[in-house]
């Protein structure tokens, strides 16, 4: 297939591009940082900001399916990347007759979300370090989901758990709305997105994905995702 991948230079997007190329797809990688993506066969890299409707439309022309791995960091300032990006992507897809859309969202948007049975995690760690600084991010993810749901596209929304890096794809779990577990590897998230292209079971459905093996400890995750990664970005 001819795949259009938004957020292609991000932590999940890079894995998505790599897996898509290995699977034999032709990929258009859309990013604000094209210099960060090395050239490959069957890969076209396009510089575009999802807030630019004209640039988004130009990137989507000729595609068979669109996958959005957009991601931004927590901020107390208003965030609009997800919702504005979804608005422009949906409009461009509708204009050019591209129907299949797969987007990444987040498990805490599920009303039944429960990350862990740990009192410390659910009552202290998550509210303090995720929900408070992450409020504007989750608000925009909700707006993004509403835009996607209201479209007439063949969409699938995939809600991930706490993301971490892993070397390979595992036997991850995917189910409607929510699944138990604290973590989702970026490799598994990318694989679950690609899997939707050949599977109609979850069209116009919200699904959750979780990794069950090789997951990190909470302390290790805080160090890698909360300390090391922000310093590198």
N, C-alpha and C positions, 0 to 999 in steps of 0.2 A: 504494500500500500504506500501511498504518498502521504506521509504524516507531517503535520505542522505541530511543533512542540514549543510552547511558550514557557519562559523561565528555564531555558535550556542550559544556562551557565550556572544555575543554582546547584545546591548539594544533591537534590533529588533529580533535577533536570539533566545533569551530566550522566547519571546512571541510566536515565530513561533514553537518552540519545544513544548511549553505548549499546544497551540491550536491543533497541529498535534496529540499529545497523546490523548487529549480529544476527537478528532474525530475518534479515534480508529486505527490510523496508527502505524506501527512499525517504530521507528526513530533511525537513527545513527547520533548522534550529533558530528560534527567534529570541534575541537577547539584546540588552543594552550594551553588552560587553563582548562583541564578536571576537575580539583578539584573544579572549580566554578559551576559545574552542579551537583546537587544532584541526587542520583540514583532513578530510577522510573521503574515501570513495562513497558515492551516493549521499553525500552530505552537503547541503547548502546552508550557509550561515547568513542570517539577515539581521541587520541592526534595526531595532524598533522598540519603542516604548509602548506598553499596552494602553497608556493613556492617550496615545495618538491614534485616533480612529482611522485615519487615512493609511498610516503605516501598517496597522493591524490588517486592514482590508487587503492591502497589497501583498502581505505575507501569506494570506490564506488562499489566494487565487491558485487554483489547480490542485488543491489538497483533497484527499479522500476522507480524512478524519483529523480532528484537532485534540491535542492533549495539553492541559494546562497544569504545569508544576510550579506555578508562581508561589513565591514565599518571601515574606519580609520579617524583620525582627520585631520583637515587642517594642512598643513605644507608648508613652503617655499622650503623644500628639495624635490628632485624628489620622486614621489610615483609610485610604480609598483605593489602593492598588487592586485589591481583589474585585471589588464591585465595579469599578470603572473598567478594569480589564475584561471582566465577564460581559459587561454591557457592550463593549466594542467587539469582542469576539463573537458573541451571539448575533449581533447585527451584521457583521461581515459574513458569517456562515450562512445566515438566512438569505443574504443578498446573492451569494454565489452558489447556493444550493448544496452546501456541505452539511450533512446531517449528523454525523457521529461526533459527540463531544464527551470527553472524560476529564474531570477536574478533581483536584486535590482539595480536601477540606480537613476539618479537625474533629476528633471524637468528642471533645467537650460540648459541642453544639447539640449532641443528643441529650434530650431531657432525662434519659435513663442512664446517663454516663456515670460510671464508677470505675475509677482507675485502679484502685487497690483496696484491699481489706485493712490495710495498715492505717491505724488512727493517726499516726504522725504524718503520713503522706496526705490523707484526705482532709485532715483538719488543720494542719499547719503548713506543710511544704507547698501543696498545690495552691491553696488560697493566697498565700503570701507571694510566692515566686511565679505563679502562672496566671491566676485569675486577676490580680490587681494590676500589675503592669501590662497584662495581656488583654485588658478589657476592650481597648479600641481595636485591637486586631480581631478578636472574636466578633465584635459588633460588625466589622466589615465583612468577615466571612459569612455571617448571617445574611447580609445584604447580597453578597455574591450568590449564595445558594438560592435566594429568592429570585434573582434574575435568571438563573439557569432553570429553575423549576417552572418559571412562567413561560419559557420559550417552547416552541414546537419542535425542537431538535430531539434527536435520540441521545439523550444525555445520561450519564452515570456520574454520581458524586461519590467519591471515595474518601471516607474520613479515616485519617491515620491516628494512631496513638503517639506516644512520645517518641520522636524520631531519633535513630542512632545509626552509625555507620557499621556495615558488615561487609565482609569480603564477597559473599555469594548469596544467591537467592535460596531461601529455605522453603519448607513445606508450610507456608503461612496459612492463616485462616481468614476466610472472607465470608461475610454473612450480611444479610439485610440489617440496616440501621447500626447495630453495635455488636461488638464481640468482646469477650473478656480478655484481660491482659493489659499490661502497662505500656508495652513498647511495640513499635513497628520499625523494622530496618528500612533504610532508604532503598536498598536493593529489592526488598519484598514489595515496597510501595510501587516502585517503577514496574516490577513484573506484574503486579495486579492491575495496573493501568493498561499495559499492553494486552493482557489476557482478555480485556473487555472487547477488543476489536474483533475477536472471533467468537464471541459469546453474547447471545441476546437475552440471557436470563435477567440481567440487571439493567436493561434499558429503562430509562425514566425511573430509576430507583436509587436510593441512598444506601450505600454499603459501608461496612467497617472492615478494616484489615488489621491484623495483629500478627506479630512474630512470637513464636512460642519456644524457640531454641536459640541458644547463644546470646541471650539478652544480657545487658550489663546490670550491675548493681546500681541502686539509686545514687550512691555517693560517686561512683565512677561516671554516671550519666551527668550529674550536676557539674563535675569537673570538666568533662569533655565538651558538653553542649553549652554550659553556662559560663565557663571561664576560658577555655582554649579557643573554641570556635569564634566567639566575639572578638578576641584579640587578632585572629587571622583575617577577619572580614573587614 
